[in-house]
């Protein structure tokens, strides 16, 4: 997989990732430099970005950050 990633990108592995996605549907906290955001992990997009629906209802693409699972 690693050897072909440069040619195929993330998209070729997206379905396998989604099948094993532990975060999808879980309450999460995203820690950023300016603070944190809580919400629900919606899964990943075609480029591998994590999509989070925040507690306020907006959607955020996350390409880098510290995400942790929260108990509800």
PDB file with SEQRES, HELIX, SHEET and CRYST1 records, atoms N, CA, C and O in Angstrom:
SEQRES   1 A   72  UNK UNK UNK UNK UNK UNK UNK UNK UNK UNK UNK UNK UNK          
SEQRES   2 A   72  UNK UNK UNK UNK UNK UNK UNK UNK UNK UNK UNK UNK UNK          
SEQRES   3 A   72  UNK UNK UNK UNK UNK UNK UNK UNK UNK UNK UNK UNK UNK          
SEQRES   4 A   72  UNK UNK UNK UNK UNK UNK UNK UNK UNK UNK UNK UNK UNK          
SEQRES   5 A   72  UNK UNK UNK UNK UNK UNK UNK UNK UNK UNK UNK UNK UNK          
SEQRES   6 A   72  UNK UNK UNK UNK UNK UNK UNK                                  
HELIX    1 AA1 UNK A    2  UNK A    8  1                                   7    
HELIX    2 AA2 UNK A   10  UNK A   13  5                                   4    
HELIX    3 AA3 UNK A   14  UNK A   19  1                                   6    
SHEET    1 AA1 5 UNK A  59  UNK A  62  0                                        
SHEET    2 AA1 5 UNK A  50  UNK A  54 -1                                        
SHEET    3 AA1 5 UNK A  35  UNK A  44 -1                                        
SHEET    4 AA1 5 UNK A  27  UNK A  32 -1                                        
SHEET    5 AA1 5 UNK A  66  UNK A  69 -1                                        
CRYST1    1.000    1.000    1.000  90.00  90.00  90.00 P 1           1          
ATOM      1  N   UNK A   1       0.820  -1.189   0.000  1.00  0.00           N  
ATOM      2  CA  UNK A   1       0.000   0.000   0.000  1.00  0.00           C  
ATOM      3  C   UNK A   1       0.871   1.262   0.000  1.00  0.00           C  
ATOM      4  O   UNK A   1       0.618   2.197  -0.760  1.00  0.00           O  
ATOM      5  N   UNK A   2       1.882   1.281   0.844  1.00  0.00           N  
ATOM      6  CA  UNK A   2       2.735   2.469   0.941  1.00  0.00           C  
ATOM      7  C   UNK A   2       3.445   2.749  -0.379  1.00  0.00           C  
ATOM      8  O   UNK A   2       3.586   3.905  -0.778  1.00  0.00           O  
ATOM      9  N   UNK A   3       3.891   1.697  -1.051  1.00  0.00           N  
ATOM     10  CA  UNK A   3       4.625   1.860  -2.304  1.00  0.00           C  
ATOM     11  C   UNK A   3       3.757   2.473  -3.398  1.00  0.00           C  
ATOM     12  O   UNK A   3       4.270   3.223  -4.229  1.00  0.00           O  
ATOM     13  N   UNK A   4       2.463   2.178  -3.423  1.00  0.00           N  
ATOM     14  CA  UNK A   4       1.584   2.693  -4.480  1.00  0.00           C  
ATOM     15  C   UNK A   4       0.886   3.998  -4.103  1.00  0.00           C  
ATOM     16  O   UNK A   4       0.216   4.600  -4.941  1.00  0.00           O  
ATOM     17  N   UNK A   5       1.033   4.440  -2.862  1.00  0.00           N  
ATOM     18  CA  UNK A   5       0.329   5.643  -2.400  1.00  0.00           C  
ATOM     19  C   UNK A   5       0.677   6.878  -3.226  1.00  0.00           C  
ATOM     20  O   UNK A   5      -0.199   7.694  -3.514  1.00  0.00           O  
ATOM     21  N   UNK A   6       1.920   7.022  -3.603  1.00  0.00           N  
ATOM     22  CA  UNK A   6       2.335   8.200  -4.385  1.00  0.00           C  
ATOM     23  C   UNK A   6       1.591   8.273  -5.714  1.00  0.00           C  
ATOM     24  O   UNK A   6       1.342   9.365  -6.225  1.00  0.00           O  
ATOM     25  N   UNK A   7       1.241   7.143  -6.267  1.00  0.00           N  
ATOM     26  CA  UNK A   7       0.525   7.119  -7.542  1.00  0.00           C  
ATOM     27  C   UNK A   7      -0.983   7.196  -7.368  1.00  0.00           C  
ATOM     28  O   UNK A   7      -1.656   7.892  -8.129  1.00  0.00           O  
ATOM     29  N   UNK A   8      -1.520   6.497  -6.385  1.00  0.00           N  
ATOM     30  CA  UNK A   8      -2.977   6.393  -6.248  1.00  0.00           C  
ATOM     31  C   UNK A   8      -3.571   7.409  -5.278  1.00  0.00           C  
ATOM     32  O   UNK A   8      -4.747   7.756  -5.387  1.00  0.00           O  
ATOM     33  N   UNK A   9      -2.770   7.884  -4.334  1.00  0.00           N  
ATOM     34  CA  UNK A   9      -3.288   8.793  -3.321  1.00  0.00           C  
ATOM     35  C   UNK A   9      -4.179   8.058  -2.327  1.00  0.00           C  
ATOM     36  O   UNK A   9      -4.263   6.830  -2.340  1.00  0.00           O  
ATOM     37  N   UNK A  10      -4.830   8.814  -1.481  1.00  0.00           N  
ATOM     38  CA  UNK A  10      -5.657   8.232  -0.429  1.00  0.00           C  
ATOM     39  C   UNK A  10      -6.928   7.592  -0.970  1.00  0.00           C  
ATOM     40  O   UNK A  10      -7.414   6.609  -0.413  1.00  0.00           O  
ATOM     41  N   UNK A  11      -7.463   8.139  -2.045  1.00  0.00           N  
ATOM     42  CA  UNK A  11      -8.756   7.704  -2.562  1.00  0.00           C  
ATOM     43  C   UNK A  11      -8.837   6.191  -2.766  1.00  0.00           C  
ATOM     44  O   UNK A  11      -9.875   5.583  -2.505  1.00  0.00           O  
ATOM     45  N   UNK A  12      -7.751   5.588  -3.229  1.00  0.00           N  
ATOM     46  CA  UNK A  12      -7.742   4.150  -3.489  1.00  0.00           C  
ATOM     47  C   UNK A  12      -7.968   3.328  -2.221  1.00  0.00           C  
ATOM     48  O   UNK A  12      -8.370   2.168  -2.311  1.00  0.00           O  
ATOM     49  N   UNK A  13      -7.719   3.898  -1.048  1.00  0.00           N  
ATOM     50  CA  UNK A  13      -7.827   3.181   0.225  1.00  0.00           C  
ATOM     51  C   UNK A  13      -8.994   3.658   1.080  1.00  0.00           C  
ATOM     52  O   UNK A  13      -9.192   3.180   2.197  1.00  0.00           O  
ATOM     53  N   UNK A  14      -9.753   4.590   0.556  1.00  0.00           N  
ATOM     54  CA  UNK A  14     -10.828   5.214   1.327  1.00  0.00           C  
ATOM     55  C   UNK A  14     -11.855   4.203   1.835  1.00  0.00           C  
ATOM     56  O   UNK A  14     -12.243   4.265   3.001  1.00  0.00           O  
ATOM     57  N   UNK A  15     -12.298   3.285   0.997  1.00  0.00           N  
ATOM     58  CA  UNK A  15     -13.317   2.320   1.425  1.00  0.00           C  
ATOM     59  C   UNK A  15     -12.813   1.416   2.544  1.00  0.00           C  
ATOM     60  O   UNK A  15     -13.548   1.119   3.486  1.00  0.00           O  
ATOM     61  N   UNK A  16     -11.554   0.976   2.441  1.00  0.00           N  
ATOM     62  CA  UNK A  16     -10.974   0.154   3.512  1.00  0.00           C  
ATOM     63  C   UNK A  16     -10.896   0.948   4.811  1.00  0.00           C  
ATOM     64  O   UNK A  16     -11.178   0.425   5.889  1.00  0.00           O  
ATOM     65  N   UNK A  17     -10.511   2.213   4.696  1.00  0.00           N  
ATOM     66  CA  UNK A  17     -10.414   3.069   5.887  1.00  0.00           C  
ATOM     67  C   UNK A  17     -11.794   3.239   6.523  1.00  0.00           C  
ATOM     68  O   UNK A  17     -11.946   3.117   7.738  1.00  0.00           O  
ATOM     69  N   UNK A  18     -12.789   3.520   5.696  1.00  0.00           N  
ATOM     70  CA  UNK A  18     -14.140   3.720   6.227  1.00  0.00           C  
ATOM     71  C   UNK A  18     -14.654   2.478   6.946  1.00  0.00           C  
ATOM     72  O   UNK A  18     -15.340   2.590   7.962  1.00  0.00           O  
ATOM     73  N   UNK A  19     -14.331   1.307   6.434  1.00  0.00           N  
ATOM     74  CA  UNK A  19     -14.790   0.065   7.066  1.00  0.00           C  
ATOM     75  C   UNK A  19     -14.196  -0.112   8.459  1.00  0.00           C  
ATOM     76  O   UNK A  19     -14.805  -0.753   9.316  1.00  0.00           O  
ATOM     77  N   UNK A  20     -13.019   0.448   8.689  1.00  0.00           N  
ATOM     78  CA  UNK A  20     -12.341   0.299   9.975  1.00  0.00           C  
ATOM     79  C   UNK A  20     -12.353   1.587  10.800  1.00  0.00           C  
ATOM     80  O   UNK A  20     -11.657   1.666  11.812  1.00  0.00           O  
ATOM     81  N   UNK A  21     -13.112   2.581  10.400  1.00  0.00           N  
ATOM     82  CA  UNK A  21     -13.094   3.904  11.028  1.00  0.00           C  
ATOM     83  C   UNK A  21     -13.710   3.860  12.432  1.00  0.00           C  
ATOM     84  O   UNK A  21     -14.927   3.746  12.573  1.00  0.00           O  
ATOM     85  N   UNK A  22     -12.881   3.950  13.452  1.00  0.00           N  
ATOM     86  CA  UNK A  22     -13.329   3.901  14.844  1.00  0.00           C  
ATOM     87  C   UNK A  22     -14.024   5.192  15.268  1.00  0.00           C  
ATOM     88  O   UNK A  22     -14.919   5.161  16.112  1.00  0.00           O  
ATOM     89  N   UNK A  23     -13.626   6.317  14.698  1.00  0.00           N  
ATOM     90  CA  UNK A  23     -14.166   7.600  15.134  1.00  0.00           C  
ATOM     91  C   UNK A  23     -15.561   7.906  14.608  1.00  0.00           C  
ATOM     92  O   UNK A  23     -16.314   8.625  15.263  1.00  0.00           O  
ATOM     93  N   UNK A  24     -15.919   7.387  13.461  1.00  0.00           N  
ATOM     94  CA  UNK A  24     -17.188   7.741  12.811  1.00  0.00           C  
ATOM     95  C   UNK A  24     -18.376   7.545  13.751  1.00  0.00           C  
ATOM     96  O   UNK A  24     -18.588   6.456  14.286  1.00  0.00           O  
ATOM     97  N   UNK A  25     -19.142   8.608  13.940  1.00  0.00           N  
ATOM     98  CA  UNK A  25     -20.326   8.575  14.793  1.00  0.00           C  
ATOM     99  C   UNK A  25     -20.062   8.810  16.268  1.00  0.00           C  
ATOM    100  O   UNK A  25     -20.996   8.845  17.069  1.00  0.00           O  
ATOM    101  N   UNK A  26     -18.809   8.970  16.631  1.00  0.00           N  
ATOM    102  CA  UNK A  26     -18.465   9.157  18.048  1.00  0.00           C  
ATOM    103  C   UNK A  26     -18.304  10.642  18.391  1.00  0.00           C  
ATOM    104  O   UNK A  26     -17.969  11.467  17.541  1.00  0.00           O  
ATOM    105  N   UNK A  27     -18.552  10.945  19.654  1.00  0.00           N  
ATOM    106  CA  UNK A  27     -18.301  12.289  20.171  1.00  0.00           C  
ATOM    107  C   UNK A  27     -16.795  12.477  20.264  1.00  0.00           C  
ATOM    108  O   UNK A  27     -16.089  11.619  20.794  1.00  0.00           O  
ATOM    109  N   UNK A  28     -16.302  13.602  19.749  1.00  0.00           N  
ATOM    110  CA  UNK A  28     -14.864  13.863  19.741  1.00  0.00           C  
ATOM    111  C   UNK A  28     -14.568  15.280  20.213  1.00  0.00           C  
ATOM    112  O   UNK A  28     -15.440  16.147  20.260  1.00  0.00           O  
ATOM    113  N   UNK A  29     -13.316  15.475  20.555  1.00  0.00           N  
ATOM    114  CA  UNK A  29     -12.810  16.800  20.897  1.00  0.00           C  
ATOM    115  C   UNK A  29     -11.574  17.038  20.041  1.00  0.00           C  
ATOM    116  O   UNK A  29     -10.664  16.210  20.006  1.00  0.00           O  
ATOM    117  N   UNK A  30     -11.549  18.172  19.354  1.00  0.00           N  
ATOM    118  CA  UNK A  30     -10.415  18.568  18.534  1.00  0.00           C  
ATOM    119  C   UNK A  30      -9.689  19.684  19.259  1.00  0.00           C  
ATOM    120  O   UNK A  30     -10.237  20.769  19.453  1.00  0.00           O  
ATOM    121  N   UNK A  31      -8.442  19.413  19.661  1.00  0.00           N  
ATOM    122  CA  UNK A  31      -7.615  20.432  20.316  1.00  0.00           C  
ATOM    123  C   UNK A  31      -6.809  21.162  19.252  1.00  0.00           C  
ATOM    124  O   UNK A  31      -6.120  20.547  18.438  1.00  0.00           O  
ATOM    125  N   UNK A  32      -6.909  22.486  19.278  1.00  0.00           N  
ATOM    126  CA  UNK A  32      -6.202  23.341  18.325  1.00  0.00           C  
ATOM    127  C   UNK A  32      -5.407  24.384  19.097  1.00  0.00           C  
ATOM    128  O   UNK A  32      -5.535  24.496  20.316  1.00  0.00           O  
ATOM    129  N   UNK A  33      -4.592  25.141  18.385  1.00  0.00           N  
ATOM    130  CA  UNK A  33      -3.770  26.171  19.023  1.00  0.00           C  
ATOM    131  C   UNK A  33      -4.620  27.185  19.786  1.00  0.00           C  
ATOM    132  O   UNK A  33      -4.213  27.646  20.852  1.00  0.00           O  
ATOM    133  N   UNK A  34      -5.782  27.536  19.265  1.00  0.00           N  
ATOM    134  CA  UNK A  34      -6.624  28.554  19.883  1.00  0.00           C  
ATOM    135  C   UNK A  34      -7.638  28.025  20.874  1.00  0.00           C  
ATOM    136  O   UNK A  34      -8.446  28.797  21.389  1.00  0.00           O  
ATOM    137  N   UNK A  35      -7.624  26.735  21.157  1.00  0.00           N  
ATOM    138  CA  UNK A  35      -8.605  26.171  22.074  1.00  0.00           C  
ATOM    139  C   UNK A  35      -9.038  24.799  21.596  1.00  0.00           C  
ATOM    140  O   UNK A  35      -8.230  24.021  21.088  1.00  0.00           O  
ATOM    141  N   UNK A  36     -10.326  24.506  21.763  1.00  0.00           N  
ATOM    142  CA  UNK A  36     -10.813  23.203  21.332  1.00  0.00           C  
ATOM    143  C   UNK A  36     -12.232  23.315  20.797  1.00  0.00           C  
ATOM    144  O   UNK A  36     -12.943  24.287  21.053  1.00  0.00           O  
ATOM    145  N   UNK A  37     -12.622  22.294  20.049  1.00  0.00           N  
ATOM    146  CA  UNK A  37     -13.958  22.187  19.465  1.00  0.00           C  
ATOM    147  C   UNK A  37     -14.467  20.797  19.786  1.00  0.00           C  
ATOM    148  O   UNK A  37     -13.727  19.820  19.668  1.00  0.00           O  
ATOM    149  N   UNK A  38     -15.733  20.696  20.195  1.00  0.00           N  
ATOM    150  CA  UNK A  38     -16.337  19.384  20.411  1.00  0.00           C  
ATOM    151  C   UNK A  38     -17.393  19.139  19.354  1.00  0.00           C  
ATOM    152  O   UNK A  38     -17.950  20.077  18.783  1.00  0.00           O  
ATOM    153  N   UNK A  39     -17.662  17.876  19.100  1.00  0.00           N  
ATOM    154  CA  UNK A  39     -18.674  17.532  18.112  1.00  0.00           C  
ATOM    155  C   UNK A  39     -18.701  16.040  17.861  1.00  0.00           C  
ATOM    156  O   UNK A  39     -18.290  15.242  18.703  1.00  0.00           O  
ATOM    157  N   UNK A  40     -19.198  15.673  16.676  1.00  0.00           N  
ATOM    158  CA  UNK A  40     -19.319  14.275  16.280  1.00  0.00           C  
ATOM    159  C   UNK A  40     -18.509  14.038  15.021  1.00  0.00           C  
ATOM    160  O   UNK A  40     -18.612  14.802  14.060  1.00  0.00           O  
ATOM    161  N   UNK A  41     -17.705  12.986  15.017  1.00  0.00           N  
ATOM    162  CA  UNK A  41     -16.936  12.629  13.834  1.00  0.00           C  
ATOM    163  C   UNK A  41     -17.900  12.035  12.803  1.00  0.00           C  
ATOM    164  O   UNK A  41     -18.638  11.095  13.097  1.00  0.00           O  
ATOM    165  N   UNK A  42     -17.881  12.592  11.602  1.00  0.00           N  
ATOM    166  CA  UNK A  42     -18.771  12.123  10.540  1.00  0.00           C  
ATOM    167  C   UNK A  42     -18.083  11.154   9.592  1.00  0.00           C  
ATOM    168  O   UNK A  42     -18.739  10.548   8.745  1.00  0.00           O  
ATOM    169  N   UNK A  43     -16.786  11.003   9.723  1.00  0.00           N  
ATOM    170  CA  UNK A  43     -16.041  10.126   8.831  1.00  0.00           C  
ATOM    171  C   UNK A  43     -14.998  10.916   8.081  1.00  0.00           C  
ATOM    172  O   UNK A  43     -14.640  12.027   8.472  1.00  0.00           O  
ATOM    173  N   UNK A  44     -14.511  10.334   6.998  1.00  0.00           N  
ATOM    174  CA  UNK A  44     -13.451  10.978   6.232  1.00  0.00           C  
ATOM    175  C   UNK A  44     -13.931  11.325   4.832  1.00  0.00           C  
ATOM    176  O   UNK A  44     -14.849  10.706   4.294  1.00  0.00           O  
ATOM    177  N   UNK A  45     -13.285  12.329   4.260  1.00  0.00           N  
ATOM    178  CA  UNK A  45     -13.589  12.741   2.899  1.00  0.00           C  
ATOM    179  C   UNK A  45     -12.628  12.052   1.934  1.00  0.00           C  
ATOM    180  O   UNK A  45     -11.717  11.344   2.364  1.00  0.00           O  
ATOM    181  N   UNK A  46     -12.826  12.253   0.652  1.00  0.00           N  
ATOM    182  CA  UNK A  46     -12.046  11.560  -0.380  1.00  0.00           C  
ATOM    183  C   UNK A  46     -10.550  11.798  -0.244  1.00  0.00           C  
ATOM    184  O   UNK A  46      -9.754  10.942  -0.629  1.00  0.00           O  
ATOM    185  N   UNK A  47     -10.154  12.941   0.295  1.00  0.00           N  
ATOM    186  CA  UNK A  47      -8.731  13.248   0.430  1.00  0.00           C  
ATOM    187  C   UNK A  47      -8.160  12.830   1.783  1.00  0.00           C  
ATOM    188  O   UNK A  47      -6.982  13.064   2.054  1.00  0.00           O  
ATOM    189  N   UNK A  48      -8.984  12.214   2.634  1.00  0.00           N  
ATOM    190  CA  UNK A  48      -8.524  11.749   3.936  1.00  0.00           C  
ATOM    191  C   UNK A  48      -8.786  12.697   5.082  1.00  0.00           C  
ATOM    192  O   UNK A  48      -8.493  12.356   6.228  1.00  0.00           O  
ATOM    193  N   UNK A  49      -9.332  13.887   4.817  1.00  0.00           N  
ATOM    194  CA  UNK A  49      -9.635  14.839   5.881  1.00  0.00           C  
ATOM    195  C   UNK A  49     -10.780  14.300   6.749  1.00  0.00           C  
ATOM    196  O   UNK A  49     -11.751  13.743   6.237  1.00  0.00           O  
ATOM    197  N   UNK A  50     -10.651  14.471   8.045  1.00  0.00           N  
ATOM    198  CA  UNK A  50     -11.714  14.090   8.973  1.00  0.00           C  
ATOM    199  C   UNK A  50     -12.778  15.179   8.939  1.00  0.00           C  
ATOM    200  O   UNK A  50     -12.459  16.368   8.953  1.00  0.00           O  
ATOM    201  N   UNK A  51     -14.035  14.772   8.895  1.00  0.00           N  
ATOM    202  CA  UNK A  51     -15.137  15.724   8.916  1.00  0.00           C  
ATOM    203  C   UNK A  51     -15.816  15.630  10.280  1.00  0.00           C  
ATOM    204  O   UNK A  51     -16.226  14.553  10.712  1.00  0.00           O  
ATOM    205  N   UNK A  52     -15.925  16.774  10.946  1.00  0.00           N  
ATOM    206  CA  UNK A  52     -16.560  16.846  12.267  1.00  0.00           C  
ATOM    207  C   UNK A  52     -17.743  17.794  12.195  1.00  0.00           C  
ATOM    208  O   UNK A  52     -17.643  18.893  11.650  1.00  0.00           O  
ATOM    209  N   UNK A  53     -18.869  17.355  12.755  1.00  0.00           N  
ATOM    210  CA  UNK A  53     -19.991  18.267  12.945  1.00  0.00           C  
ATOM    211  C   UNK A  53     -19.879  18.793  14.366  1.00  0.00           C  
ATOM    212  O   UNK A  53     -19.943  18.024  15.325  1.00  0.00           O  
ATOM    213  N   UNK A  54     -19.711  20.098  14.502  1.00  0.00           N  
ATOM    214  CA  UNK A  54     -19.486  20.678  15.822  1.00  0.00           C  
ATOM    215  C   UNK A  54     -20.767  20.682  16.644  1.00  0.00           C  
ATOM    216  O   UNK A  54     -21.860  20.469  16.120  1.00  0.00           O  
ATOM    217  N   UNK A  55     -20.615  20.924  17.920  1.00  0.00           N  
ATOM    218  CA  UNK A  55     -21.760  20.990  18.827  1.00  0.00           C  
ATOM    219  C   UNK A  55     -22.720  22.105  18.417  1.00  0.00           C  
ATOM    220  O   UNK A  55     -23.903  22.057  18.754  1.00  0.00           O  
ATOM    221  N   UNK A  56     -22.221  23.109  17.692  1.00  0.00           N  
ATOM    222  CA  UNK A  56     -23.058  24.220  17.225  1.00  0.00           C  
ATOM    223  C   UNK A  56     -23.687  23.944  15.860  1.00  0.00           C  
ATOM    224  O   UNK A  56     -24.437  24.773  15.345  1.00  0.00           O  
ATOM    225  N   UNK A  57     -23.383  22.775  15.269  1.00  0.00           N  
ATOM    226  CA  UNK A  57     -24.021  22.380  14.024  1.00  0.00           C  
ATOM    227  C   UNK A  57     -23.254  22.667  12.745  1.00  0.00           C  
ATOM    228  O   UNK A  57     -23.714  22.301  11.664  1.00  0.00           O  
ATOM    229  N   UNK A  58     -22.103  23.309  12.838  1.00  0.00           N  
ATOM    230  CA  UNK A  58     -21.316  23.556  11.627  1.00  0.00           C  
ATOM    231  C   UNK A  58     -20.411  22.357  11.362  1.00  0.00           C  
ATOM    232  O   UNK A  58     -20.147  21.551  12.254  1.00  0.00           O  
ATOM    233  N   UNK A  59     -19.943  22.254  10.130  1.00  0.00           N  
ATOM    234  CA  UNK A  59     -19.042  21.159   9.774  1.00  0.00           C  
ATOM    235  C   UNK A  59     -17.633  21.689   9.592  1.00  0.00           C  
ATOM    236  O   UNK A  59     -17.426  22.763   9.026  1.00  0.00           O  
ATOM    237  N   UNK A  60     -16.663  20.921  10.082  1.00  0.00           N  
ATOM    238  CA  UNK A  60     -15.249  21.311  10.008  1.00  0.00           C  
ATOM    239  C   UNK A  60     -14.446  20.200   9.371  1.00  0.00           C  
ATOM    240  O   UNK A  60     -14.595  19.032   9.730  1.00  0.00           O  
ATOM    241  N   UNK A  61     -13.598  20.560   8.430  1.00  0.00           N  
ATOM    242  CA  UNK A  61     -12.633  19.625   7.853  1.00  0.00           C  
ATOM    243  C   UNK A  61     -11.369  19.697   8.698  1.00  0.00           C  
ATOM    244  O   UNK A  61     -10.875  20.786   8.990  1.00  0.00           O  
ATOM    245  N   UNK A  62     -10.855  18.558   9.084  1.00  0.00           N  
ATOM    246  CA  UNK A  62      -9.650  18.507   9.903  1.00  0.00           C  
ATOM    247  C   UNK A  62      -8.573  17.752   9.133  1.00  0.00           C  
ATOM    248  O   UNK A  62      -8.719  16.566   8.837  1.00  0.00           O  
ATOM    249  N   UNK A  63      -7.496  18.453   8.816  1.00  0.00           N  
ATOM    250  CA  UNK A  63      -6.382  17.799   8.133  1.00  0.00           C  
ATOM    251  C   UNK A  63      -5.190  17.622   9.070  1.00  0.00           C  
ATOM    252  O   UNK A  63      -4.276  16.852   8.774  1.00  0.00           O  
ATOM    253  N   UNK A  64      -5.194  18.325  10.190  1.00  0.00           N  
ATOM    254  CA  UNK A  64      -4.154  18.168  11.194  1.00  0.00           C  
ATOM    255  C   UNK A  64      -4.715  18.637  12.531  1.00  0.00           C  
ATOM    256  O   UNK A  64      -5.462  19.613  12.592  1.00  0.00           O  
ATOM    257  N   UNK A  65      -4.357  17.948  13.582  1.00  0.00           N  
ATOM    258  CA  UNK A  65      -4.814  18.339  14.904  1.00  0.00           C  
ATOM    259  C   UNK A  65      -4.818  17.135  15.826  1.00  0.00           C  
ATOM    260  O   UNK A  65      -4.497  16.022  15.411  1.00  0.00           O  
ATOM    261  N   UNK A  66      -5.178  17.361  17.060  1.00  0.00           N  
ATOM    262  CA  UNK A  66      -5.237  16.321  18.067  1.00  0.00           C  
ATOM    263  C   UNK A  66      -6.702  16.033  18.356  1.00  0.00           C  
ATOM    264  O   UNK A  66      -7.396  16.861  18.946  1.00  0.00           O  
ATOM    265  N   UNK A  67      -7.180  14.849  17.937  1.00  0.00           N  
ATOM    266  CA  UNK A  67      -8.579  14.476  18.113  1.00  0.00           C  
ATOM    267  C   UNK A  67      -8.641  13.350  19.124  1.00  0.00           C  
ATOM    268  O   UNK A  67      -7.890  12.377  19.043  1.00  0.00           O  
ATOM    269  N   UNK A  68      -9.554  13.498  20.084  1.00  0.00           N  
ATOM    270  CA  UNK A  68      -9.739  12.435  21.061  1.00  0.00           C  
ATOM    271  C   UNK A  68     -11.222  12.100  21.189  1.00  0.00           C  
ATOM    272  O   UNK A  68     -12.082  12.948  20.949  1.00  0.00           O  
ATOM    273  N   UNK A  69     -11.514  10.859  21.569  1.00  0.00           N  
ATOM    274  CA  UNK A  69     -12.888  10.398  21.751  1.00  0.00           C  
ATOM    275  C   UNK A  69     -13.368  10.854  23.110  1.00  0.00           C  
ATOM    276  O   UNK A  69     -12.624  10.791  24.089  1.00  0.00           O  
ATOM    277  N   UNK A  70     -14.598  11.311  23.176  1.00  0.00           N  
ATOM    278  CA  UNK A  70     -15.192  11.808  24.428  1.00  0.00           C  
ATOM    279  C   UNK A  70     -16.305  10.891  24.855  1.00  0.00           C  
ATOM    280  O   UNK A  70     -17.037  10.370  24.014  1.00  0.00           O  
ATOM    281  N   UNK A  71     -16.449  10.683  26.148  1.00  0.00           N  
ATOM    282  CA  UNK A  71     -17.605   9.946  26.644  1.00  0.00           C  
ATOM    283  C   UNK A  71     -18.791  10.896  26.700  1.00  0.00           C  
ATOM    284  O   UNK A  71     -18.646  12.080  27.003  1.00  0.00           O  
ATOM    285  N   UNK A  72     -19.917  10.377  26.416  1.00  0.00           N  
ATOM    286  CA  UNK A  72     -21.132  11.222  26.362  1.00  0.00           C  
ATOM    287  C   UNK A  72     -21.825  11.238  27.682  1.00  0.00           C  
ATOM    288  O   UNK A  72     -22.858  11.891  27.828  1.00  0.00           O  
TER     289      UNK A  72                                                      
END                                                                             
